Amino acid sequence: MLPISIIIPCYNAAATLARTLESCIIQPEAAQIIVVDDGSTDASIEVVRHYGERDPRVGLLQMPVNGGAARARNWAAMHATQPLLAFIDADDEYIPGALAAASGYLEQNPSEASIRLDVEYAGFPAEIVGHPLFEGHAATLSNTVPSSLVIRRPVYAAFGGFPMDPFFRRNGGEDGAFSWALRELFGNQRLTDAKRVRMHYHPRIHAERYFRICFGMQAPVQADVAEAFRLSEQFVATAQANIAQLRSLSAATGTAS
């Protein structure tokens, strides 16, 4: 199996972080577990240190100031040592066997850049999970949320990590831009035979807003939609240019040799 570096951005997540770490520790493919504390003012750091004493795979990075989840993920990726990166939020959890499935898939499919895990949406309001369109939109969201992503480290680096635009930090959507680029350049495959990551509901979670807008329960702000689309297109174009340049350099090196 290919070993994995797990990256967990954390901001005031002391109430849920232990559950997330427990779900990471039981994954044998997790060779490194990096928690990036993003300026927490609660006991998050103490939780990480407690688990670090129990398991040497658990390490702590501390952002000097709160910079948002995308910035935290990107900084942690610079400290990752394994060929695969997995991202999980500090209030989500892996189901046993999750990373074995992802690692096995990427080992058996060396031309694939990444793989997504199917998401179980736990504790979401009944009017959302009971909606007739829920399954379709849940599958779409599973193709974008960071907690579903396992990716080869060089691909992530070539993309420049998650976009860090202030708009995305305020409104979310950097994960959508990243998944769009993945889909355009490499495909964005997802393992659909089982649920392997659990997203826990909490008030004001971005996923709830996504579902409510999709179901017509909440009106989107059109100016925000337009800006998210513009920034996403910009990120995709940059990722495409980066990959094209790398491919050109690779071809030139091959010719020279």
N, C-alpha and C positions, 0 to 999 in steps of 0.2 A: 504493500500500500504506500501511496505517496504521503509523506508527512505534511501537516498543516499548521500554519500559524493562525490562531484565532485572535481577532481584534474586537475589543469591546469598548466603545466610547461610553463614558459614564458622566452624568451630571446629576448630582443629588439623587442617586438611585439606591441608597442604602437599604431601602425597604424591599427591593427586588433583586439586588445584585447577587446575593448568596444563591438564590435559585438559579440564576443564569450561570454562575460559576460551577455549581454542582453539576449542571447539565453538560458543561464543557469538560470537566475533569473526567467524567466517565467515558469520554470519547478516546479510544486508544490512539487514534490518528492525530490527536492534538499534541504536537511536540512542543508547542509554545502557545501560551495564553497571555496576551497583552491587554491589560486594562488601562485605558487612557482617561485619567481623571481630568475633566474639563472645568476646573475651578469650582468643584463642589464645596458647599458649606455645611453639609451634613456629615455623617460617619462613613461615607463611601470609602475613603482611603483606609480606614481601620478595617473594613470588611476585606478589602484586597490584601492588606498585610496579613490578616489572619489566615487567608487561604494560601498566601505565599509561603507562610511557615509550614503549612500542611503539605504543599505540593510545589516543588521547585519549578515546575512549568509556568506557574502564575507569576507574572511580573507587573510592575506598576510604572507607568509614565505619568508625569504631572504637567499639564499645560500651565504656562505662567499666568494666563488669564483665560476666561471663558471665550472660546472661539467658535463654538458650534461643532456639531457631530462630524461634518465633512472634513473640517480641518483636523480634528482629533484622529479620525480614521487615517487620513493621509500621513500624519506625523508618525503614527504607530506603524504604518506600512514600511516606513523607512528603517524601522528597527526590526522588521520581521526577518527571520533567517530561513524559513522553509519554502519549498517550491510552490506551495499552494497557500492562498489567503482565504480565510472565512471570516465573515463579518456578522456579528450578532449584537443587537441592542441590549442594554443592561436591564430591560424588563421583559425580554423574550427568553426562550429556552429551546435547546436542542432535544429532540426525542432520541432515546437510545438507538444507536446504529446509524444516526444521521450522517456523520462524517465518513463512516466506512462506505456508505453508498456513494457519496460524492467522490471520495478518493479513488474508489474502485472504478467508477465510471471514467474519470479522467485518466487513470492509468491504462485502461483498456481502449481509450479513444484519444490517442496522443495528438490528433489534429484539432481537438475541441479546446477552445480557450477557457471555457467556464462551464459550470452547471448550476442550475437552480434547484432548491429543495421546495417541495410543496408545503404550503403554510396552513396550519390549523388556526382559526380565529376564535380564541377562547374568551368567553365572557362578554362578547359583543351584544348590544341590545337586540331583543327579540324581533323588532321591526326590521332590523337589518339582516340578520341571519335567516329569518323566515321569508324574506322577500323572494318572489319567483325568479328574479334576475341575479340573486346573490352568487350562485355557483360560478357563473360566467365571469362576473366582475372580480370575484375572489381569485380566480385563476389568473386574470390579468394582473392583479395586484401582487400575486405570488411571483410574477415575472419581473418585478421591479424592486421590492423592498430589500434593503441591504441584508437583513437576517436570513434571506434565502440564498445568498450568493456565496459560491466557492469558485475562485478564479486563480489562474496561473499568475504568479507574481510578476513576470516580465510583461504580461499583457496589461495588468493594472498600472505598472510603471509607465508603459508607453502611452496610456490614456492620460497620464498626469493625475491619476486619482479621481476622487469625486470633485465636481465643480464646487468652488467655494464662494460663489457670488452672494453678496449680502441678501439679495432677494430670496434665494433658496433657503438661506438660514432663517429668515423670518417666516416664510410660507411653506417650506418643504418643496420637494420636486427634484433635488439633485440626484436622487436615486433613479427617477424616471429618465433624466437626461443620460445617465450612465447606461441604463439598460437599453435605451434607444441606440446609443453608439455601439454597444455589444451586438445588438440585433443586426444593425447595418453591416458591421464588419466581420462578425464571426458566427452569427446566430446566437440565440439566447435560450438554449435548451433547458428543459425542466424535467426532473424525475417525478412522474405523476402516479407511480404505483402505490405510494403511501405518503401520509403526512409525516414530515420529518423535522419541522420546526414549528414551535407554538408561539403565536403572538398573543399576548395578554392585553385585554382591553383596559384602558383607563380614560377618564374624561379628557376631551380635547385632543385625542390621538389623531394623527393625520389620516390614518386609515378610515376612521369613522367619517371624517369630512369627505373623503373620496367616495365612500359608499353612498352617503346622503346626496351628494351631487349627482352621482350616476343614476340614482333612483328617483331624482326629481324632488327630493325632500328638502333640498337646500339649493339656493341659486348661487352659481359661481360669480365671482367678480370678474367681469370680462377683461378689464385692464390687467388683472393678475394672470389670467389665462394667456393673454397675448404676450406678456413679458416672459412667462415660463416657457412658452413655445419658442420665443426669440432666443433666449439664453440656451435652451436645449439644442436648437439648431446650431448655434455657435459652438457649443461643446462638441457636438457630433462632427462638425467640420474640422475642428482642431484635432480630434482623435483620428479622423480619416487621414489628415495631412501627416500626423506623426507616424502612423502605421505605414503609409505610402513611402515616407522617407526611409524608414527602417528597412522596408522591402527593397528599395532602390540601393541602399548601402550593402545589403546582403547580396544582391545580384552583382553589384560591382566587385565586391570582394571575391565572389565565386569566379568571376571572369578573370580577375587578376591572378588568382591562384592557378 
